[in-house]
């Protein structure tokens, strides 16, 4: 059984209120990951501002 199948099987066995908690947690993880990516991109832009400005000419 794959991880996805195991997760789905376990998820479907949960009561509705717990399913909502799982969905909230997944959304939290996605948001946290997105925030890390945005911070990384901001750092890259700051560190390479001169080069980016030269390329924009």
PDB file of N, CA, C and O in Angstrom, chain B, residues numbered from 101:
ATOM      1  N   UNK B 101       0.848  -1.176   0.000  1.00  0.00           N
ATOM      2  CA  UNK B 101       0.000   0.000   0.000  1.00  0.00           C
ATOM      3  C   UNK B 101       0.893   1.239   0.000  1.00  0.00           C
ATOM      4  O   UNK B 101       1.843   1.334   0.777  1.00  0.00           O
ATOM      5  N   UNK B 102       0.577   2.181  -0.878  1.00  0.00           N
ATOM      6  CA  UNK B 102       1.378   3.403  -0.955  1.00  0.00           C
ATOM      7  C   UNK B 102       1.040   4.338   0.197  1.00  0.00           C
ATOM      8  O   UNK B 102       0.044   4.156   0.897  1.00  0.00           O
ATOM      9  N   UNK B 103       1.871   5.316   0.373  1.00  0.00           N
ATOM     10  CA  UNK B 103       1.639   6.323   1.419  1.00  0.00           C
ATOM     11  C   UNK B 103       0.307   7.025   1.184  1.00  0.00           C
ATOM     12  O   UNK B 103      -0.453   7.263   2.123  1.00  0.00           O
ATOM     13  N   UNK B 104       0.030   7.351  -0.067  1.00  0.00           N
ATOM     14  CA  UNK B 104      -1.215   8.042  -0.398  1.00  0.00           C
ATOM     15  C   UNK B 104      -2.429   7.184  -0.060  1.00  0.00           C
ATOM     16  O   UNK B 104      -3.417   7.671   0.490  1.00  0.00           O
ATOM     17  N   UNK B 105      -2.340   5.908  -0.397  1.00  0.00           N
ATOM     18  CA  UNK B 105      -3.452   5.001  -0.100  1.00  0.00           C
ATOM     19  C   UNK B 105      -3.652   4.847   1.405  1.00  0.00           C
ATOM     20  O   UNK B 105      -4.785   4.836   1.887  1.00  0.00           O
ATOM     21  N   UNK B 106      -2.567   4.731   2.134  1.00  0.00           N
ATOM     22  CA  UNK B 106      -2.639   4.605   3.599  1.00  0.00           C
ATOM     23  C   UNK B 106      -3.250   5.864   4.199  1.00  0.00           C
ATOM     24  O   UNK B 106      -4.110   5.786   5.077  1.00  0.00           O
ATOM     25  N   UNK B 107      -2.810   7.010   3.730  1.00  0.00           N
ATOM     26  CA  UNK B 107      -3.337   8.274   4.236  1.00  0.00           C
ATOM     27  C   UNK B 107      -4.832   8.389   3.964  1.00  0.00           C
ATOM     28  O   UNK B 107      -5.604   8.759   4.848  1.00  0.00           O
ATOM     29  N   UNK B 108      -5.229   8.076   2.756  1.00  0.00           N
ATOM     30  CA  UNK B 108      -6.645   8.150   2.397  1.00  0.00           C
ATOM     31  C   UNK B 108      -7.468   7.171   3.229  1.00  0.00           C
ATOM     32  O   UNK B 108      -8.544   7.522   3.713  1.00  0.00           O
ATOM     33  N   UNK B 109      -6.979   5.969   3.396  1.00  0.00           N
ATOM     34  CA  UNK B 109      -7.692   4.961   4.191  1.00  0.00           C
ATOM     35  C   UNK B 109      -7.862   5.444   5.625  1.00  0.00           C
ATOM     36  O   UNK B 109      -8.955   5.356   6.186  1.00  0.00           O
ATOM     37  N   UNK B 110      -6.792   5.951   6.219  1.00  0.00           N
ATOM     38  CA  UNK B 110      -6.860   6.451   7.604  1.00  0.00           C
ATOM     39  C   UNK B 110      -7.761   7.680   7.692  1.00  0.00           C
ATOM     40  O   UNK B 110      -8.538   7.822   8.636  1.00  0.00           O
ATOM     41  N   UNK B 111      -7.654   8.559   6.712  1.00  0.00           N
ATOM     42  CA  UNK B 111      -8.467   9.775   6.695  1.00  0.00           C
ATOM     43  C   UNK B 111      -9.953   9.427   6.643  1.00  0.00           C
ATOM     44  O   UNK B 111     -10.752   9.988   7.392  1.00  0.00           O
ATOM     45  N   UNK B 112     -10.315   8.516   5.772  1.00  0.00           N
ATOM     46  CA  UNK B 112     -11.720   8.153   5.611  1.00  0.00           C
ATOM     47  C   UNK B 112     -12.303   7.496   6.863  1.00  0.00           C
ATOM     48  O   UNK B 112     -13.515   7.534   7.074  1.00  0.00           O
ATOM     49  N   UNK B 113     -11.457   6.901   7.685  1.00  0.00           N
ATOM     50  CA  UNK B 113     -11.919   6.249   8.910  1.00  0.00           C
ATOM     51  C   UNK B 113     -12.160   7.239  10.050  1.00  0.00           C
ATOM     52  O   UNK B 113     -12.746   6.878  11.071  1.00  0.00           O
ATOM     53  N   UNK B 114     -11.714   8.474   9.884  1.00  0.00           N
ATOM     54  CA  UNK B 114     -11.858   9.472  10.945  1.00  0.00           C
ATOM     55  C   UNK B 114     -13.269  10.033  11.003  1.00  0.00           C
ATOM     56  O   UNK B 114     -13.979  10.060   9.998  1.00  0.00           O
ATOM     57  N   UNK B 115     -13.676  10.490  12.211  1.00  0.00           N
ATOM     58  CA  UNK B 115     -14.939  11.227  12.287  1.00  0.00           C
ATOM     59  C   UNK B 115     -14.783  12.592  11.601  1.00  0.00           C
ATOM     60  O   UNK B 115     -13.666  13.077  11.421  1.00  0.00           O
ATOM     61  N   UNK B 116     -15.896  13.196  11.225  1.00  0.00           N
ATOM     62  CA  UNK B 116     -15.871  14.443  10.459  1.00  0.00           C
ATOM     63  C   UNK B 116     -15.054  15.542  11.138  1.00  0.00           C
ATOM     64  O   UNK B 116     -14.310  16.255  10.465  1.00  0.00           O
ATOM     65  N   UNK B 117     -15.179  15.691  12.462  1.00  0.00           N
ATOM     66  CA  UNK B 117     -14.446  16.768  13.137  1.00  0.00           C
ATOM     67  C   UNK B 117     -12.935  16.565  13.047  1.00  0.00           C
ATOM     68  O   UNK B 117     -12.180  17.533  12.951  1.00  0.00           O
ATOM     69  N   UNK B 118     -12.502  15.326  13.077  1.00  0.00           N
ATOM     70  CA  UNK B 118     -11.070  15.039  12.957  1.00  0.00           C
ATOM     71  C   UNK B 118     -10.592  15.238  11.525  1.00  0.00           C
ATOM     72  O   UNK B 118      -9.457  15.655  11.297  1.00  0.00           O
ATOM     73  N   UNK B 119     -11.455  14.939  10.561  1.00  0.00           N
ATOM     74  CA  UNK B 119     -11.100  15.192   9.164  1.00  0.00           C
ATOM     75  C   UNK B 119     -10.833  16.685   8.959  1.00  0.00           C
ATOM     76  O   UNK B 119      -9.898  17.068   8.257  1.00  0.00           O
ATOM     77  N   UNK B 120     -11.663  17.517   9.579  1.00  0.00           N
ATOM     78  CA  UNK B 120     -11.464  18.966   9.476  1.00  0.00           C
ATOM     79  C   UNK B 120     -10.136  19.387  10.094  1.00  0.00           C
ATOM     80  O   UNK B 120      -9.458  20.274   9.576  1.00  0.00           O
ATOM     81  N   UNK B 121      -9.770  18.751  11.196  1.00  0.00           N
ATOM     82  CA  UNK B 121      -8.469  19.050  11.817  1.00  0.00           C
ATOM     83  C   UNK B 121      -7.323  18.671  10.885  1.00  0.00           C
ATOM     84  O   UNK B 121      -6.348  19.413  10.762  1.00  0.00           O
ATOM     85  N   UNK B 122      -7.436  17.520  10.229  1.00  0.00           N
ATOM     86  CA  UNK B 122      -6.399  17.089   9.282  1.00  0.00           C
ATOM     87  C   UNK B 122      -6.288  18.096   8.142  1.00  0.00           C
ATOM     88  O   UNK B 122      -5.184  18.471   7.749  1.00  0.00           O
ATOM     89  N   UNK B 123      -7.424  18.533   7.613  1.00  0.00           N
ATOM     90  CA  UNK B 123      -7.411  19.506   6.525  1.00  0.00           C
ATOM     91  C   UNK B 123      -6.778  20.812   6.987  1.00  0.00           C
ATOM     92  O   UNK B 123      -5.990  21.406   6.251  1.00  0.00           O
ATOM     93  N   UNK B 124      -7.107  21.265   8.185  1.00  0.00           N
ATOM     94  CA  UNK B 124      -6.493  22.479   8.730  1.00  0.00           C
ATOM     95  C   UNK B 124      -4.983  22.333   8.847  1.00  0.00           C
ATOM     96  O   UNK B 124      -4.235  23.260   8.537  1.00  0.00           O
ATOM     97  N   UNK B 125      -4.540  21.159   9.300  1.00  0.00           N
ATOM     98  CA  UNK B 125      -3.109  20.928   9.455  1.00  0.00           C
ATOM     99  C   UNK B 125      -2.395  20.930   8.110  1.00  0.00           C
ATOM    100  O   UNK B 125      -1.309  21.496   7.982  1.00  0.00           O
ATOM    101  N   UNK B 126      -2.996  20.306   7.115  1.00  0.00           N
ATOM    102  CA  UNK B 126      -2.409  20.290   5.772  1.00  0.00           C
ATOM    103  C   UNK B 126      -2.307  21.714   5.234  1.00  0.00           C
ATOM    104  O   UNK B 126      -1.288  22.087   4.652  1.00  0.00           O
ATOM    105  N   UNK B 127      -3.355  22.506   5.427  1.00  0.00           N
ATOM    106  CA  UNK B 127      -3.329  23.909   4.983  1.00  0.00           C
ATOM    107  C   UNK B 127      -2.230  24.679   5.704  1.00  0.00           C
ATOM    108  O   UNK B 127      -1.549  25.503   5.093  1.00  0.00           O
ATOM    109  N   UNK B 128      -2.050  24.420   7.001  1.00  0.00           N
ATOM    110  CA  UNK B 128      -0.976  25.052   7.760  1.00  0.00           C
ATOM    111  C   UNK B 128       0.385  24.694   7.177  1.00  0.00           C
ATOM    112  O   UNK B 128       1.233  25.568   6.999  1.00  0.00           O
ATOM    113  N   UNK B 129       0.598  23.427   6.881  1.00  0.00           N
ATOM    114  CA  UNK B 129       1.881  22.994   6.314  1.00  0.00           C
ATOM    115  C   UNK B 129       2.133  23.646   4.958  1.00  0.00           C
ATOM    116  O   UNK B 129       3.251  24.074   4.674  1.00  0.00           O
ATOM    117  N   UNK B 130       1.104  23.721   4.125  1.00  0.00           N
ATOM    118  CA  UNK B 130       1.261  24.362   2.819  1.00  0.00           C
ATOM    119  C   UNK B 130       1.593  25.838   2.985  1.00  0.00           C
ATOM    120  O   UNK B 130       2.444  26.370   2.272  1.00  0.00           O
ATOM    121  N   UNK B 131       0.933  26.491   3.912  1.00  0.00           N
ATOM    122  CA  UNK B 131       1.167  27.912   4.151  1.00  0.00           C
ATOM    123  C   UNK B 131       2.584  28.148   4.660  1.00  0.00           C
ATOM    124  O   UNK B 131       3.269  29.067   4.210  1.00  0.00           O
ATOM    125  N   UNK B 132       3.013  27.322   5.590  1.00  0.00           N
ATOM    126  CA  UNK B 132       4.362  27.456   6.150  1.00  0.00           C
ATOM    127  C   UNK B 132       5.408  27.268   5.058  1.00  0.00           C
ATOM    128  O   UNK B 132       6.403  27.991   5.010  1.00  0.00           O
ATOM    129  N   UNK B 133       5.182  26.309   4.195  1.00  0.00           N
ATOM    130  CA  UNK B 133       6.100  26.053   3.091  1.00  0.00           C
ATOM    131  C   UNK B 133       6.133  27.239   2.128  1.00  0.00           C
ATOM    132  O   UNK B 133       7.200  27.636   1.660  1.00  0.00           O
ATOM    133  N   UNK B 134       4.961  27.802   1.836  1.00  0.00           N
ATOM    134  CA  UNK B 134       4.870  28.960   0.942  1.00  0.00           C
ATOM    135  C   UNK B 134       5.604  30.155   1.548  1.00  0.00           C
ATOM    136  O   UNK B 134       6.292  30.887   0.837  1.00  0.00           O
ATOM    137  N   UNK B 135       5.461  30.353   2.851  1.00  0.00           N
ATOM    138  CA  UNK B 135       6.139  31.467   3.518  1.00  0.00           C
ATOM    139  C   UNK B 135       7.655  31.312   3.448  1.00  0.00           C
ATOM    140  O   UNK B 135       8.376  32.292   3.257  1.00  0.00           O
ATOM    141  N   UNK B 136       8.132  30.088   3.604  1.00  0.00           N
ATOM    142  CA  UNK B 136       9.576  29.841   3.499  1.00  0.00           C
ATOM    143  C   UNK B 136      10.064  30.138   2.084  1.00  0.00           C
ATOM    144  O   UNK B 136      11.128  30.730   1.901  1.00  0.00           O
ATOM    145  N   UNK B 137       9.288  29.729   1.090  1.00  0.00           N
ATOM    146  CA  UNK B 137       9.656  29.973  -0.300  1.00  0.00           C
ATOM    147  C   UNK B 137       9.686  31.474  -0.592  1.00  0.00           C
ATOM    148  O   UNK B 137      10.608  31.960  -1.248  1.00  0.00           O
ATOM    149  N   UNK B 138       8.696  32.197  -0.114  1.00  0.00           N
ATOM    150  CA  UNK B 138       8.655  33.643  -0.335  1.00  0.00           C
ATOM    151  C   UNK B 138       9.842  34.332   0.331  1.00  0.00           C
ATOM    152  O   UNK B 138      10.437  35.240  -0.251  1.00  0.00           O
ATOM    153  N   UNK B 139      10.190  33.913   1.540  1.00  0.00           N
ATOM    154  CA  UNK B 139      11.341  34.494   2.226  1.00  0.00           C
ATOM    155  C   UNK B 139      12.632  34.204   1.469  1.00  0.00           C
ATOM    156  O   UNK B 139      13.505  35.067   1.371  1.00  0.00           O
ATOM    157  N   UNK B 140      12.753  33.003   0.940  1.00  0.00           N
ATOM    158  CA  UNK B 140      13.938  32.632   0.158  1.00  0.00           C
ATOM    159  C   UNK B 140      14.047  33.492  -1.089  1.00  0.00           C
ATOM    160  O   UNK B 140      15.128  33.980  -1.418  1.00  0.00           O
ATOM    161  N   UNK B 141      12.930  33.679  -1.783  1.00  0.00           N
ATOM    162  CA  UNK B 141      12.940  34.516  -2.986  1.00  0.00           C
ATOM    163  C   UNK B 141      13.286  35.964  -2.648  1.00  0.00           C
ATOM    164  O   UNK B 141      14.020  36.616  -3.390  1.00  0.00           O
ATOM    165  N   UNK B 142      12.762  36.467  -1.534  1.00  0.00           N
ATOM    166  CA  UNK B 142      13.094  37.833  -1.102  1.00  0.00           C
ATOM    167  C   UNK B 142      14.595  37.964  -0.857  1.00  0.00           C
ATOM    168  O   UNK B 142      15.206  38.960  -1.247  1.00  0.00           O
ATOM    169  N   UNK B 143      15.186  36.966  -0.215  1.00  0.00           N
ATOM    170  CA  UNK B 143      16.629  36.988   0.045  1.00  0.00           C
ATOM    171  C   UNK B 143      17.423  36.985  -1.263  1.00  0.00           C
ATOM    172  O   UNK B 143      18.404  37.715  -1.400  1.00  0.00           O
ATOM    173  N   UNK B 144      17.002  36.175  -2.205  1.00  0.00           N
ATOM    174  CA  UNK B 144      17.694  36.110  -3.500  1.00  0.00           C
ATOM    175  C   UNK B 144      17.634  37.461  -4.195  1.00  0.00           C
ATOM    176  O   UNK B 144      18.628  37.920  -4.757  1.00  0.00           O
ATOM    177  N   UNK B 145      16.475  38.096  -4.156  1.00  0.00           N
ATOM    178  CA  UNK B 145      16.330  39.411  -4.792  1.00  0.00           C
ATOM    179  C   UNK B 145      17.224  40.441  -4.123  1.00  0.00           C
ATOM    180  O   UNK B 145      17.908  41.205  -4.804  1.00  0.00           O
ATOM    181  N   UNK B 146      17.226  40.468  -2.803  1.00  0.00           N
ATOM    182  CA  UNK B 146      18.055  41.437  -2.072  1.00  0.00           C
ATOM    183  C   UNK B 146      19.535  41.202  -2.360  1.00  0.00           C
ATOM    184  O   UNK B 146      20.279  42.151  -2.610  1.00  0.00           O
ATOM    185  N   UNK B 147      19.960  39.949  -2.325  1.00  0.00           N
ATOM    186  CA  UNK B 147      21.366  39.620  -2.526  1.00  0.00           C
ATOM    187  C   UNK B 147      21.828  39.898  -3.961  1.00  0.00           C
ATOM    188  O   UNK B 147      23.021  40.090  -4.196  1.00  0.00           O
ATOM    189  N   UNK B 148      20.914  39.920  -4.905  1.00  0.00           N
ATOM    190  CA  UNK B 148      21.282  40.078  -6.310  1.00  0.00           C
ATOM    191  C   UNK B 148      20.672  41.322  -6.938  1.00  0.00           C
ATOM    192  O   UNK B 148      20.502  41.386  -8.156  1.00  0.00           O
ATOM    193  N   UNK B 149      20.344  42.304  -6.119  1.00  0.00           N
ATOM    194  CA  UNK B 149      19.665  43.503  -6.605  1.00  0.00           C
ATOM    195  C   UNK B 149      20.434  44.177  -7.740  1.00  0.00           C
ATOM    196  O   UNK B 149      19.843  44.531  -8.760  1.00  0.00           O
ATOM    197  N   UNK B 150      21.748  44.357  -7.574  1.00  0.00           N
ATOM    198  CA  UNK B 150      22.542  45.034  -8.599  1.00  0.00           C
ATOM    199  C   UNK B 150      22.477  44.295  -9.935  1.00  0.00           C
ATOM    200  O   UNK B 150      22.294  44.909 -10.986  1.00  0.00           O
ATOM    201  N   UNK B 151      22.628  42.987  -9.883  1.00  0.00           N
ATOM    202  CA  UNK B 151      22.587  42.194 -11.116  1.00  0.00           C
ATOM    203  C   UNK B 151      21.202  42.254 -11.748  1.00  0.00           C
ATOM    204  O   UNK B 151      21.080  42.350 -12.969  1.00  0.00           O
ATOM    205  N   UNK B 152      20.169  42.199 -10.934  1.00  0.00           N
ATOM    206  CA  UNK B 152      18.802  42.247 -11.457  1.00  0.00           C
ATOM    207  C   UNK B 152      18.509  43.603 -12.086  1.00  0.00           C
ATOM    208  O   UNK B 152      17.859  43.685 -13.128  1.00  0.00           O
ATOM    209  N   UNK B 153      18.990  44.657 -11.449  1.00  0.00           N
ATOM    210  CA  UNK B 153      18.790  45.996 -12.023  1.00  0.00           C
ATOM    211  C   UNK B 153      19.533  46.133 -13.344  1.00  0.00           C
ATOM    212  O   UNK B 153      19.025  46.758 -14.275  1.00  0.00           O
ATOM    213  N   UNK B 154      20.730  45.557 -13.442  1.00  0.00           N
ATOM    214  CA  UNK B 154      21.496  45.617 -14.695  1.00  0.00           C
ATOM    215  C   UNK B 154      20.758  44.839 -15.787  1.00  0.00           C
ATOM    216  O   UNK B 154      20.706  45.284 -16.933  1.00  0.00           O
ATOM    217  N   UNK B 155      20.196  43.697 -15.445  1.00  0.00           N
ATOM    218  CA  UNK B 155      19.455  42.906 -16.421  1.00  0.00           C
ATOM    219  C   UNK B 155      18.175  43.611 -16.884  1.00  0.00           C
ATOM    220  O   UNK B 155      17.707  43.394 -18.002  1.00  0.00           O
ATOM    221  N   UNK B 156      17.626  44.441 -16.029  1.00  0.00           N
ATOM    222  CA  UNK B 156      16.372  45.124 -16.350  1.00  0.00           C
ATOM    223  C   UNK B 156      16.579  46.282 -17.333  1.00  0.00           C
ATOM    224  O   UNK B 156      15.610  46.807 -17.881  1.00  0.00           O
ATOM    225  N   UNK B 157      17.821  46.679 -17.557  1.00  0.00           N
ATOM    226  CA  UNK B 157      18.090  47.814 -18.461  1.00  0.00           C
ATOM    227  C   UNK B 157      17.844  47.453 -19.902  1.00  0.00           C
ATOM    228  O   UNK B 157      18.022  48.290 -20.787  1.00  0.00           O
TER     229      UNK B 157
END
